[in-house]
């Protein structure tokens, strides 16, 4: 069984010879965009021998706002990007180059954020810290919902084009903004969920193999119940941040394939998780235990989120080698 067959079987809860493994991290500096970014992804893939490539959207976190915001009502002025806007086109070109280089070898997934996350990351360009965006939402919800609908249209175009034109097998759809204390369940249902699902369900029209990532943003615990029914072939959640094990998560998310297992969070206080601190023997034993406790069916091993770019890649190879030994 080759890598592509292995991953597609795991995603679709079919038997696979080994449990697939995939980790990812942010590229920065000269490797953040352009050809340098493509080559950095290829170098990482070839040296770690991972089973699939999750392509990072580094350099494109800041949504290109085409409006000035001085008060909440101004969000009504945001307009969708055109399908061939450079912000979209350059991401499609990145994915196309990587698919052409390795697409026959294994699956490629591209990182697409939910609309409120694009708004959260990029709002400071228009003088709005995220706290101010939340305040705008409470003051004039329809104006901010217009902005989210607009960004949702752009995210949908991006998802369609990277799948249909660039050849990605699916998107890795990153959902945030569900951390405890940010929105009540009713607020989330009215303000966040519609644009989340607009872009996700659009992506599902073009691929049956999309992965939904429920991000443990900044190590904060989420209200996972908010996302329980978000449609995607596989789910990736913060096992350790949200205290939901692989086995419990399989039941919680309705038996869908799971991409998870390793705590990858780090901050100014240091790293968390055995992937950073364990010896080779400890990391390999932890990997074996994950697989044997869960079973090989419907499992892909990966991180809660992005790993630290400074992590020694040899540690990833230890995990890959262990997964392929079982």
ZIPEVEN-V738294 format. One record per pair of residues at least 24 apart in sequence whose ideal C-beta (glycine too) atoms are under 10 Angstrom apart, sorted by sequence separation. I is the first residue (numbers start at 1). J is the second residue. D is the distance in whole Angstrom. If there is no record, write none. Layout:
i: (I	I)
j: (J	J)
d: (D	D)
This chain:
i: (32	63	64	123	175	208	209	210	211	212	213	214	216	217	228	229	232	233	234	235	236	239	240	241	262	299	23	33	34	62	119	175	207	208	209	211	212	213	216	224	228	229	231	232	234	235	236	238	240	261	262	22	24	32	33	173	207	215	216	227	228	234	238	261	21	23	31	32	33	60	173	204	214	225	238	296	21	22	24	31	32	59	60	116	119	171	203	204	214	224	261	262	275	21	22	24	25	27	118	119	122	171	201	203	204	224	261	275	290	20	21	22	24	26	28	60	115	118	173	196	200	201	214	260	261	273	296	20	21	22	23	24	25	26	27	28	59	60	116	119	171	173	196	200	201	241	273	276	287	291	19	20	22	24	26	27	59	115	116	119	171	197	200	240	272	275	276	283	287	290	291	18	25	26	115	118	170	171	193	197	240	261	275	283	286	287	290	57	60	114	115	117	118	170	192	193	196	197	260	273	276	280	284	287	288	291	292	16	26	59	115	116	171	182	188	214	273	276	280	283	284	287	288	291	55	58	115	116	118	170	171	178	179	193	258	271	275	276	282	283	286	287	57	114	115	118	170	173	174	175	176	178	179	188	189	193	271	278	281	284	285	288	56	57	113	114	115	117	168	169	170	171	172	173	174	175	176	177	178	179	182	185	188	261	264	265	280	284	287	288	55	115	160	168	169	170	171	172	173	174	175	176	178	179	181	184	188	214	260	261	262	264	265	266	271	276	279	283	284	287	55	115	118	155	159	163	169	170	171	172	173	174	175	176	177	179	180	181	182	183	185	257	258	259	260	261	262	263	264	265	266	271	275	278	10	11	78	114	115	155	158	159	162	164	165	168	169	170	171	172	173	174	176	179	180	182	185	212	257	258	259	260	261	262	263	264	265	266	274	275	280	284	10	53	55	113	152	153	156	157	160	163	164	168	169	171	175	176	178	179	180	181	256	257	258	259	260	261	262	263	264	265	266	280	7	55	112	134	148	152	155	156	159	160	163	164	174	178	179	180	183	255	257	258	259	260	261	262	264	265	275	7	8	55	75	112	148	151	152	155	156	158	159	162	163	176	178	179	212	219	246	250	258	259	260	264	266	275	6	7	53	113	138	145	149	150	152	153	154	155	156	157	158	159	160	161	162	177	178	211	245	246	249	250	262	266	3	6	53	112	137	141	145	148	149	152	153	156	159	160	163	176	178	211	213	214	219	247	3	4	112	130	144	145	148	151	152	155	156	159	160	163	175	178	212	213	216	218	219	246	247	250	264	3	4	53	75	78	110	134	147	148	151	152	155	159	178	209	211	216	219	245	246	247	250	2	3	53	110	134	138	141	145	149	153	156	177	178	216	218	245	246	250	3	52	53	61	63	112	137	141	145	148	152	156	219	60	75	110	111	112	148	159	175	239	53	60	61	63	74	110	130	175	246	37	41	45	52	53	54	55	57	58	60	65	75	109	110	134	137	138	219	246	41	51	52	53	54	55	56	57	63	64	65	69	74	108	109	137	262	38	42	46	51	52	53	54	55	56	57	63	121	137	175	246	34	38	41	42	45	46	50	51	52	53	54	55	57	61	62	63	69	70	72	110	112	118	120	33	37	38	41	45	49	52	53	54	61	63	65	69	70	117	120	134	173	175	262	33	35	38	39	60	63	64	65	68	69	70	75	108	110	112	113	117	119	173	261	34	35	38	39	42	46	61	62	63	67	68	69	108	109	110	112	113	114	116	117	173	34	37	38	41	42	45	61	62	63	65	66	72	108	109	110	111	112	113	114	116	117	172	33	37	41	45	60	61	62	64	65	72	75	107	108	109	110	111	112	113	114	116	171	175	35	38	39	60	62	63	74	75	107	108	109	110	111	112	113	114	115	116	170	172	174	175	179	180	242	34	38	45	62	65	69	72	73	95	99	103	106	107	109	110	111	113	114	170	173	179	241	69	72	76	103	109	114	170	172	178	234	236	239	240	241	71	72	75	78	92	96	103	234	238	239	72	73	74	75	76	77	78	88	92	95	96	100	103	234	236	238	41	69	72	73	75	76	87	88	91	95	99	100	116	236	237	238	71	72	75	76	78	79	92	94	95	98	99	234	236	237	71	72	73	74	75	76	77	78	80	81	85	88	89	92	96	97	98	99	236	72	73	75	76	77	78	80	81	88	91	92	95	96	98	99	72	73	75	76	78	79	80	83	87	91	95	96	71	72	75	78	80	81	82	85	89	92	94	95	96	116	74	75	77	78	80	81	84	85	88	92	93	95	69	76	79	80	81	83	88	92	75	79	80	82	83	91	92	116	78	80	81	92	95	116	119	80	81	83	84	115	116	118	69	83	114	114	115	116	117	67	115	116	114	115	118	65	114	67	114	115	22	63	66	114	115	22	24	65	114	219	20	65	113	114	219	20	22	24	63	112	172	218	63	112	216	217	211	213	215	216	64	214	215	63	112	211	213	214	215	63	213	110	11	10	120	4	8	11	60	109	112	114	117	3	4	7	8	114	4	6	7	109	111	113	117	4	5	6	57	109	112	114	2	3	4	5	7	107	109	111	113	2	3	4	2	3	4	107	57	55	55	55	53	57	53	55	56	114	52	54	55	57	54	52	109	174	24	22	109	54	11	11	52	54	8	7	4	54	22	111	12	11	12	11	11	8	11	8	7	54	52	22	13	11	12	13	11	12	11	10	8	7	20	22	21	20	23	25	21	24	21	23	13	19	13	14	12	13	11	12	11	10	9	10	11	52	54	10	51	54	7	51	52	56	51	23	50	54	50	49	44	48	21	47	48	50	47	48	49	50	19	48	49	44	47	48	50	51	43	47	50	19	48	49	19	44	48	49	51	18	51	19	49	19	20	19	18	19	22	23	24	25	31	17	19	20	21	22	23	24	16	19	20	21	22	23	25	26	15	16	19	20	21	22	24	25	26	28	15	16	19	20	24	25	26	27	14	15	16	23	24	25	26	13	14	16	23	25	13	24	25	10	12	13	25	9	10	11	9	10	23	25	9	10	11	10	23	10	25	23	7	23	6	22	21	21	23	23	21	22	21	19	20	21	19	21	18	21	19	20	21	18	19	20	18	19	18	17	18	19	18	17	6)
j: (56	87	88	147	199	232	233	234	235	236	237	238	240	241	252	253	256	257	258	259	260	263	264	265	286	323	48	58	59	87	144	200	232	233	234	236	237	238	241	249	253	254	256	257	259	260	261	263	265	286	287	48	50	58	59	199	233	241	242	253	254	260	264	287	48	50	58	59	60	87	200	231	241	252	265	323	49	50	52	59	60	87	88	144	147	199	231	232	242	252	289	290	303	50	51	53	54	56	147	148	151	200	230	232	233	253	290	304	319	50	51	52	54	56	58	90	145	148	203	226	230	231	244	290	291	303	326	51	52	53	54	55	56	57	58	59	90	91	147	150	202	204	227	231	232	272	304	307	318	322	51	52	54	56	58	59	91	147	148	151	203	229	232	272	304	307	308	315	319	322	323	51	58	59	148	151	203	204	226	230	273	294	308	316	319	320	323	91	94	148	149	151	152	204	226	227	230	231	294	307	310	314	318	321	322	325	326	51	61	94	150	151	206	217	223	249	308	311	315	318	319	322	323	326	91	94	151	152	154	206	207	214	215	229	294	307	311	312	318	319	322	323	94	151	152	155	207	210	211	212	213	215	216	225	226	230	308	315	318	321	322	325	94	95	151	152	153	155	206	207	208	209	210	211	212	213	214	215	216	217	220	223	226	299	302	303	318	322	325	326	94	154	199	207	208	209	210	211	212	213	214	215	217	218	220	223	227	253	299	300	301	303	304	305	310	315	318	322	323	326	95	155	158	195	199	203	209	210	211	212	213	214	215	216	217	219	220	221	222	223	225	297	298	299	300	301	302	303	304	305	306	311	315	318	51	52	119	155	156	196	199	200	203	205	206	209	210	211	212	213	214	215	217	220	221	223	226	253	298	299	300	301	302	303	304	305	306	307	315	316	321	325	52	95	97	155	194	195	198	199	202	205	206	210	211	213	217	218	220	221	222	223	298	299	300	301	302	303	304	305	306	307	308	322	50	98	155	177	191	195	198	199	202	203	206	207	217	221	222	223	226	298	300	301	302	303	304	305	307	308	318	51	52	99	119	156	192	195	196	199	200	202	203	206	207	220	222	223	256	263	290	294	302	303	304	308	310	319	51	52	98	158	183	190	194	195	197	198	199	200	201	202	203	204	205	206	207	222	223	256	290	291	294	295	307	311	49	52	99	158	183	187	191	194	195	198	199	202	205	206	209	222	224	257	259	260	265	293	50	51	159	177	191	192	195	198	199	202	203	206	207	210	222	225	259	260	263	265	266	293	294	297	311	51	52	101	123	126	158	182	195	196	199	200	203	207	226	257	259	264	267	293	294	295	298	51	52	102	159	183	187	190	194	198	202	205	226	227	265	267	294	295	299	53	102	103	111	113	162	187	191	195	198	202	206	269	111	126	161	162	163	199	210	226	290	105	112	113	115	126	162	182	227	298	90	94	98	105	106	107	108	110	111	113	118	128	162	163	187	190	191	272	299	95	105	106	107	108	109	110	111	117	118	119	123	128	162	163	191	316	93	97	101	106	107	108	109	110	111	112	118	176	192	230	301	90	94	97	98	101	102	106	107	108	109	110	111	113	117	118	119	125	126	128	166	168	174	176	90	94	95	98	102	106	109	110	111	118	120	122	126	127	174	177	191	230	232	319	91	93	96	97	118	121	122	123	126	127	128	133	166	168	170	171	175	177	231	319	93	94	97	98	101	105	120	121	122	126	127	128	167	168	169	171	172	173	175	176	232	94	97	98	101	102	105	121	122	123	125	126	132	168	169	170	171	172	173	174	176	177	232	94	98	102	106	121	122	123	125	126	133	136	168	169	170	171	172	173	174	175	177	232	236	97	100	101	122	124	125	136	137	169	170	171	172	173	174	175	176	177	178	232	234	236	237	241	242	304	97	101	108	125	128	132	135	136	158	162	166	169	170	172	173	174	176	177	233	236	242	304	133	136	140	167	173	178	234	236	242	298	300	303	304	305	136	137	140	143	157	161	168	299	303	304	138	139	140	141	142	143	144	154	158	161	162	166	169	300	302	304	108	136	139	140	142	143	154	155	158	162	166	167	183	303	304	305	139	140	143	144	146	147	160	162	163	166	167	302	304	305	140	141	142	143	144	145	146	147	149	150	154	157	158	161	165	166	167	168	305	142	143	145	146	147	148	150	151	158	161	162	165	166	168	169	143	144	146	147	149	150	151	154	158	162	166	167	143	144	147	150	152	153	154	157	161	164	166	167	168	188	147	148	150	151	153	154	157	158	161	165	166	168	143	150	153	154	155	157	162	166	150	154	155	157	158	166	167	191	154	156	157	168	171	192	195	157	158	160	161	192	193	195	147	161	192	193	194	195	196	147	195	196	195	196	199	147	196	150	197	198	106	147	150	198	199	107	109	150	199	304	106	151	199	200	305	107	109	111	150	199	259	305	151	200	304	305	300	302	304	305	154	304	305	154	203	302	304	305	306	155	305	203	107	107	217	102	106	109	158	207	210	212	215	102	103	106	107	213	104	106	107	209	211	213	217	105	106	107	158	210	213	215	104	105	106	107	109	209	211	213	215	105	106	107	106	107	108	211	162	162	166	168	168	172	169	171	172	230	169	171	172	174	172	172	234	305	172	172	259	211	169	170	211	213	169	169	169	236	211	306	208	208	209	209	210	208	211	209	209	259	259	236	233	232	233	234	233	234	234	234	233	234	257	259	259	259	262	264	261	264	262	264	255	261	256	257	256	257	256	257	257	257	257	258	259	300	302	259	300	303	257	301	302	306	302	275	302	306	313	313	309	313	287	313	314	316	314	315	316	317	287	316	317	313	316	317	319	320	313	317	320	290	319	320	291	316	320	321	323	291	324	294	324	295	296	296	296	297	300	301	302	303	309	296	298	299	300	301	302	303	296	299	300	301	302	303	305	306	296	297	300	301	302	303	305	306	307	309	297	298	301	302	306	307	308	309	297	298	299	306	307	308	309	297	298	300	307	309	298	309	310	296	298	299	311	296	297	298	297	298	311	313	298	299	300	300	313	301	316	315	300	316	300	316	316	317	319	320	319	320	320	319	320	321	320	322	320	323	322	323	324	322	323	324	323	324	324	324	325	326	326	326	324)
d: (9	8	10	9	10	10	5	8	7	7	8	7	8	9	7	9	7	6	7	7	6	7	9	7	8	9	8	7	8	9	8	8	10	6	8	6	9	9	3	9	7	8	9	9	5	8	10	8	8	9	9	9	9	5	4	7	8	9	6	9	8	9	9	8	9	7	8	5	8	6	5	6	10	9	8	9	9	5	10	10	10	10	9	9	6	9	10	7	8	7	10	8	7	6	6	8	10	6	10	7	9	9	9	9	9	9	5	10	9	8	5	5	4	6	7	7	10	9	6	9	6	7	10	9	9	8	7	4	8	7	8	8	7	9	5	9	8	6	9	10	10	9	8	7	10	9	8	8	8	8	9	6	6	6	5	8	9	8	6	6	5	9	7	7	9	7	7	6	5	9	7	8	9	10	5	5	7	9	7	7	7	8	9	10	9	9	9	6	9	9	8	9	9	9	8	9	7	8	10	9	10	9	6	9	6	10	7	9	9	9	8	8	9	9	7	10	10	7	8	5	8	4	9	5	9	9	4	9	8	8	7	7	9	10	8	10	7	10	10	7	9	6	8	9	4	7	4	6	10	6	9	8	8	10	8	9	7	8	9	8	8	8	9	10	9	8	9	9	9	7	8	9	8	7	8	6	8	9	10	6	8	7	5	8	9	9	6	5	9	7	7	8	10	8	9	4	5	5	5	5	6	5	9	8	8	9	9	9	9	9	7	4	6	10	9	8	10	8	10	9	6	6	10	8	6	7	5	4	7	8	7	9	7	9	8	10	7	9	9	8	7	9	7	8	8	5	7	8	5	7	9	9	6	9	9	9	9	7	9	10	9	8	9	10	10	10	9	7	9	6	10	6	5	4	5	9	6	9	4	6	4	8	7	5	5	6	9	8	10	8	10	9	9	10	10	7	8	9	7	9	7	9	5	10	10	10	10	9	9	7	7	9	7	7	7	8	6	8	7	9	7	10	5	10	10	6	6	9	8	4	8	5	6	7	4	9	10	10	5	6	8	7	7	9	5	8	8	10	5	9	9	6	9	9	9	9	8	7	8	4	9	10	4	9	5	10	5	7	9	10	7	7	9	9	7	7	9	8	6	5	7	9	10	9	8	9	9	8	9	9	9	9	9	9	8	9	10	9	5	10	10	10	10	9	8	9	9	9	9	6	9	9	7	8	6	4	8	4	9	5	9	9	8	9	8	10	5	7	8	9	5	9	8	10	4	10	5	8	7	7	10	9	9	9	9	10	9	8	9	7	6	9	9	5	8	10	10	9	8	7	9	9	8	9	8	8	5	10	6	10	7	9	5	9	7	10	7	7	8	8	9	8	8	7	9	9	9	6	7	8	9	10	9	10	10	9	10	9	8	8	6	8	9	8	10	10	9	9	10	10	10	10	8	9	10	9	10	8	9	8	5	9	6	10	10	8	8	10	7	9	6	7	9	9	10	9	9	8	10	10	9	8	7	10	10	5	7	8	7	9	4	9	10	9	8	10	9	10	6	10	9	9	10	6	4	5	5	5	6	7	4	10	9	7	9	8	6	9	7	9	9	8	8	7	7	8	6	7	9	8	7	9	9	10	8	10	10	7	7	6	9	6	6	10	7	9	7	8	10	6	4	8	6	7	9	8	9	8	10	10	10	9	9	7	8	8	6	7	10	9	9	5	10	10	8	9	10	9	9	9	5	10	6	10	10	6	4	7	8	6	7	6	9	5	10	7	9	5	7	8	9	6	9	7	9	5	4	9	6	10	9	5	6	8	7	7	8	7	7	7	9	8	9	9	8	10	7	9	8	5	9	7	8	6	5	5	5	5	5	5	5	9	10	8	10	9	10	8	8	9	9	4	9	6	7	8	7	8	7	10	10	9	9	9	10	9	10	9	10	8	10	6	9	9	8	9	10	9	9	9	8	5	10	6	8	7	7	10	10	6	9	4	9	6	9	10	9	8	10	8	8	9	6	9	8	8	7	9	10	9	8	10	9	6	9	9	9	10	8	9	10	7	8	9	8	9	8	7	7	4	9	8	5	6	9	5	8	10	6	5	6	8	10	8	7	7	9	4	4	9	7	10	10	9	9	8	4	10	8	10	8	9	9	7	5	10	9	5	9	9	8	6	10	5	7	9	9	6	8	10	5	9	5	9	9	5	9	5	8	6	9	4	9	9	5	10	6	8	9	6	8	9	8	7	4	7	9	7	4	5	9	8	9	9	9	10	8	7	9	10	9	9	10	8	4	5	9	10	7	6	8	5	10	10	10	5	10	5	9	5	9	10	10	9	9	8	10	8	10	9	7	9	10	6	9	8	9	9	9	9	10	10	9	7	8	10	9	7	9	8	4	7	7	7	10	9	5	9	9	8	9	10	10	9	6	9	9	10	7	9	9	9	9	7	9	9	9	8	10	7	9	10	6	9	6	8	9	10	9	6	9	10	6	8	7	9	9	10	9	9	8	10	8	10	9	10	10	10	9	9	9	10	8	9	9	7	7	10	8	8	5	8	10	9	9	7	9	9	9	8	10	9	9	6	5	10	9	7	6	8	9	7	4	6	8	8	10	10	10	8	10	7	9	9	10	10	9	10	8	10	8	9	5	10	10	9	8	10	10	8	9	8	10	9	8	8	8	9	10	10	8	9	8	5	9	10	8	7	9	9	9	10	9	10	7	9	5	9	5	8	10	10	10	7	10	9	8	9	9	10	10	8	7	9	8	10	10	6	9	7	5	6	10	9	9	8	8	9	8	10	10	9	9	8	10	8	9	10	10	10	10	5	9	6	9	7	9	10	9	9	9	5	7	7	9	6	9	8	10	8	6	8	9	6	5	9	7	9	8	9	9	9	9	9	10	5	7	9	6	9	8	9	9	9	10	8	7	8	6	8	6	5	5	5	5	5	10	6	8	8	7	7	7	9	9	5	9	7	7	9	6	9	6	5	9	7	8	10	9	9	7	7	6	6	9	9	5	4	4	10	9	8	8	10	7	10	8	8	9	6	8	10	9	6	7	5	9	10	10	9	7	6	9	9	8	10	8	9	6	9	5	10	9	9	10	9	9	5	9	8	8	10	5	10	6	8	5	8	8	7	7	10	10)
